[in-house]
Amino acid sequence: MSIMQDYCRRNKMCECIISSLLNLQLEEDDADRIIDRCFAELSKLYHPRRCFLFLFCSLQEKLELTHEWCESGTFAQKGKLSDFSISQNPWLNVRLENNEIVEISDSEDLSPEITHVRECLGLQGNLTFIVPIKSRSEVEGFLGIDIIGNNELYSEYKEILHKIADVIGNTLSNQRRTALLESKKKDAERRAQQKTDFANYISHEVRNPLTSIQSIIEVIERSNLDNLQMEYVGILKQAVTSLLWVVNQALEYSRSECGAIVLQEIPFNLKSVITGCFDVYKEKARQKGLSLTYGVSENIPAELIGDPGRLCQIIGNLVDNSIKFTQQGGIDLHVSLEHEDEKDLVLHFDVVDTGIGIPPECIGRLFERFSQVNTPGPCKCKGSGLGLSICKNLVEIMGGRIFAESAPDKGSRFSFLIKFRK
């Protein structure tokens, strides 16, 4: 076989090897198997005595022999060599940083630096190629092959070593990325479970006793009490009701955050849902002298399919929030048709109040959990800071979006869009 024929044969073999390794990367997620396959392909091409891989330890100061392939009769070095200190071998370190393929022979006139590298790496051939392994331009370690052969014969085919090193570098990078994603997934699952456990604990240890206290208060109310006793019972009832409301808000937020909310898909009458929701808050509005009104566009069907309970919860939270920050005037809810097709329609809900308004710099954090806007003047209203965050979570779970417009002393408009089936 002529030199040119041998060159073409080897080039063709190199192309096949790289193509095979790239396909393996797409099919295989086990880094060890991919590295073992790289060693196997190198053995076909170079017929080496030994292939090895040194990778940085966690401290990024020393390299450890992590993978090794040896032909029959060659002594394996894995488990026998000490970790390789890159800082004590600057001659090699500089060449790895420069992405050079390093050739080390077994010549007798080697410099002390190269001799030290040969001893530390346990080299066993009369020629060794050391190839940097890089990921995102950072040196991760190096690939090495010990060969018994002629330097000139192998040196002209060294470029494939860079390509195989790239395959290993990409494999290690993908492995780290996969491990990071898996770690984040487990962390998210752990946090979700903690939220679920918290919700269960609060429900059992706090809400249930409060509900019992509330029931006992109602029984006491029906007994023969004088005016002072009735006043005390009224204060107690209001305190328990307020505390129960905060607990329920915290539970609802916890459920929405950990994805424990399951939406219903049932028929309902839109106006009936709004009326029922307003019935809960009309007395609260009346006590402050506020009007509470709503309107539904005529082109919206009376019957829809969706989750009426969650819709009522969103409207209720927004109305309650508006009542809290409105001293005169009123709150109006208007529902219009945003979009419609054969099966679905998107409704646009606007809750508009004549309250104290919100400074522009506070609009962006309105829907963040535990976020509260300072309210100067006579309106000093405090809550859990979860109501609007719960609204945002529920609207997004229902496939919609929520936003607000406001200005100080000009009231506020809270709007949300939700899709329903016809």
N, C-alpha and C positions, 0 to 999 in steps of 0.2 A: 504493500500500500504506500502510495506517494505521500510526501509531507502535506501537500495540499488536500488530498483526500482525507488524511487523518484529521487535518484542521477542520474541514467541513463536517466530518463525522462527529467530532467533539462539540462543535458549535450547535449542531442539530440536537445532540444529546443534552447540552446545556439548556436549550430552549424548551425541550420536553420536560426536563427536571423542574425548571421554574414554573412552567405552566401547571405541572402536576401539583406542586407545592401551593400555588395560589388557589387552585381549585380545592385543595384540602383545607385551606384556611376558611373557605366559605362553608364547607361541610362540617368541619370539626371544631369543637370549642374547648377541647382538652389540650392545653399547651404542651404537656409532656409528650403526647402522641405526635404532635406536629414536630417537635424538636427531634424526637427519635426518628421520624421520617426524614428530616433534614440530614441526620447522620447517615441514614441508610443510602440516601441519594449521593451524598459525598463519597461514601465507600465505593459506589459503582464507578464514580468518575475518577477518583484519585487513588483508589486502592490503598488507603492509609493504614498505618498500624493502629492509630488511635484518633478519635474525634472527642473533643471535650468543650465544655461551656462553663466559663466562670461568670458569675453575676454578683453585683454588689449586695452586701448584707444591708440590713435596715439602717445601720449607722452611716452608710455611704463612705466608709473609709477602707474597708477591706472587701475583697471578693472571695466568694466561696465556690468550690467546684461542685456544681449542682447536677450536671449531666455528663455522661461519659459513655463512649462506645469503643470497644477494643476488639481487634481481630484475635483469632486464636493464637495463643502463645505470648500475647502482650500482657504485661502486668497492669491491672487497673489501679488507678491512684486515688479514686474517690474514697474518702474516709481515712486516707493515710496522710494527705497533705494538710498543712496548716493553712488557714485563710491567708490569701495573698494581699499584702498591703500595697496599695497603689502609691501612697505617699512616699514609700521607701524605694520606689522604682520609677523615678521621674523620667528616665530614658523611654520607658514603655508608655508612661502616662501621656507624654507630649504627643506621641505618634497616634495613640488612640483618639485623643482630642482632635487631632488633625484628620481623622478618618482615614488613616493610612493602613495598608496591609503590611504587617511586619513579617520579615523573613529572618528566621534564626537558624543558622546551620550548626553543625557539631565540630566546626573547625577548631584547631588547637590554639589559634591566636585570637580568640575572642576577648573582648574587653571585659573587665571585672563586672560591669553593669549587666552585660548580656549573659555572662556566666551565672550571675546571681539569679536572673530571670529563669534560665534553663533549670536550675536546681529547684527554685521555688515552685515551678509549674510541673516538675517531673517529666520533662520532655524526653521522648524515647526514639525519635527519628533522627536521620542525618539532616533533615530539613523540616522545619515547622513554619506553618503560616498562622499568624494571629490576626484576626479580623475584628474590628470594633463592632459591638452591637449597640445601635443607637435607637432612641425613641424620642421624637420631638427634639432632635438635635442634642439630646443629652446622652452621654455614654452610660449604658446599662451594664456593660460587661464586655466580654470578648469570646469569640469562637476560635478554636484552635484545631489544627490537624497535624499530626506527626506522620511524615512520609519517609519511606526509604526509596530514594530515587534521585534523578538528575534535576538540578535547580532550573536549568534552561527548559527542560521538557515541560515543567508544570507552571512556570512563572507566567507564560503567555496566556494561560487559562484562568488567571486569578480573578478576573472580573466577576465570574459566577459566585465567588466567595462573598463579594459585597451583596449580591442579590439574595443569596441564602441568608446572610446576616440580616438583611432587611426583613425577610420573612420572619425570622426569629424575633427581631425587634418589634415588628407589628403584632406578632402573636402575644408577646409579653405585655404590650400596651393594651391590647384587647382584653387580656386576662385581668389586668388591673381595673380596667373600665367596668368589666362585668362584675368583678368583686365589689367595686364601689357601688354599683347600682344595686347589687344584691344586699349590700350592707344598708343602703338607704331604704330599700324596700322593707327589710326586717325592722329597721328603726321606725319606719312609718307604721308598720303593723303593730309594733310594740306600743307606740304612742296611741294608736287607735284603740288598742285593747285597754290601755290605762284609762282612756276617756270613757270607754264602756264600763269599766270597773267603777270609775268615779260616779258615773250616772247611776249605776245600780246601788252603790253605797248611799249616795244622797237620797235616792228614792226610798230606800228601806229605812235608813237611819234618821232622816230628817223629814222628808215629806210625809211619810205615813204617820209619825207622831203629831205633826202639825195638823193633818187632816182630822185626827182624833180630837185634838184640842178644839179645833173649829166646831166639830159636832157637839162637844160638851158645852161650848159657849152658847150655841143655839138652843140647847136644852135649858141652860140657865136663864136665857132671855125670856123663855116662856113661863118662868116661875114668878112668884110674887116678889118684885123688887121695888124699892123706893127709888126716887129720882137720882140720888147720888150713886146708888148701886148700878142703876141702868147706865149712868154716865161712865162709870168705871168699866162695865162690861162692854160698852161701845168702843172705848179706847182699846181695850184688850182685843176685841174682835178686829178692829182696823189694823192693829199691829200684826196679828197673826195672818190676816189677809195679805198685807204688804209683804211679809216675810215669805209666805207661800208663793206669792207672785214672783219674787226674786229667785226662789228655788226652782220654780218651773221654768223660768227663763234660762237659768244655768243648765238645767237638764236638757232643754230643747237645743241650746247651743251645742252642748256636748254631743248630742245625737246627730245633729246636722254636720258637725265637724268630722265625725268618725264614719259617716255614711250609713248610719243606722236607720235613716228615714226611708220608708217604702211608700211611694206615692200610690194613691188610689186612682182607678179609672172607672168612675161611675157617673151616671146621668145626674144632673142637678139643675135647678132653676137659679139663674144668676141673681135676679132681683130678690129672691127669697133668701139667698145666702147673705147678700148685703144687708137686707133688713134685719135678719137675725143677728148679724155682727153689730149693727148699729144699736140694737136693743140693749146690748151689754154696756154701751158707753153713753147712751142718751141721758141717763141720770147724772153721770159725772159732768157732762157738758152743761146740763141744765143748772147744776149747782154753781157753775161759773158764769151763767148767763150767756152761753154760747149756742149758736145755731149749729145743727148737725144735719146736713142734707146730702142727697146724692142724685145723680142722673145717669141714665143709660141710653146710648144712642139707639134710635129706632131700627137701624139696620143690623143690630146684633140679635141673633136668635135667642128666644127665651130659654131654651134648653141646650145645655152644653154637656160635654163629657170630660171629666178631669177629676181633680182632688178638691172638693169644696171646702174641706176642713183646713187644708193648708192655705187656700186662698183667703178664707176668713181670718186665719192667723196673721197673714201678711197685712191685710187691710186693718185688722184690729190693732196691731203694733203701730202702724203708721198713724191711725186716728188717735190712739192713746198718746202717742208722742206729740201730736199737734195740739191736743187738748192741754197737755202739760205746759206747753210754751205759748199758749194763746190766752190773753187776758180779756180781750173784747173782740166782737165780731163773730167768727165762726169757722167751721171746717166743712169743706165741700168735696165730695168724691164724684168724679166724672169718668165714665167708661166709654171709650170710643173704639171703632174698628180700625186696626192698623193695617191688617193684611188678611186676605182670604183666598183659599183655593177650594177644590172640590171636597176635600176631606177635613181640612183644618182651618182654623182662623187664629189670628194673633190679636189679642185685645190690649189696649193701651189704658192703663189706670192712672189717674191723676188725683192725688190727695193734696188739696190746696187749703192753706190756713191764713189767717190774718195776724199771726203771732209776731214775736219779737225779731224773727229772722235770724240768719246765720252769717257771720263774717265770711268773705270770699276765701280767706286763707284756711278756713276750717272745713270747707266743703269736701276737700280731698280725703279727709280722714273720718268722715261721718260714719261710714259703714265698717270701720275697723272695730274689733272687739274691745270692750272696755273704754271706748272713746267717748268723751263727754265734752260738750262745748260750754265754756264759761258763759253764764247768763247774768250780765250786769243789770242793775235796777231791781225792781220788785219781784221779778220772776227768778227765784232761786230753787230750781228744780233739780233733783238728783234721782238717779235710777241706777240700774245695774250696768248700764253701758253696753248691754247685749242686744237690745231690741232691734236696732237697725242692722246689726251684724247678722242676727237671725233672719231678718227679712231678706238680706242679700243672699245668704246661703240657700234659703228656701226658693227664692226666685231663680237662682242659678241651677238648683237641682231640678226645677220644673222647666229648664231650658230657656229661661228668659234673662233679662237684665234689668237693673234698677239704677236710678240716678236722681239727683236733686238739683234744684235751682233755688237760690235764696239771696236776700240782701238784708242788712240790718234795718229793722223797723218797717219792712215791706212784706213780711210774711214769707212763707216757704211753699214750694211745690215739690212733692215727692212723686216720682213717676216710675212705673214698672210695666214691662211687657211680658206677657205669658201666652204660650200657645195652648189652645184647647181643641179637642175634636168636636165635630158637629154631631 
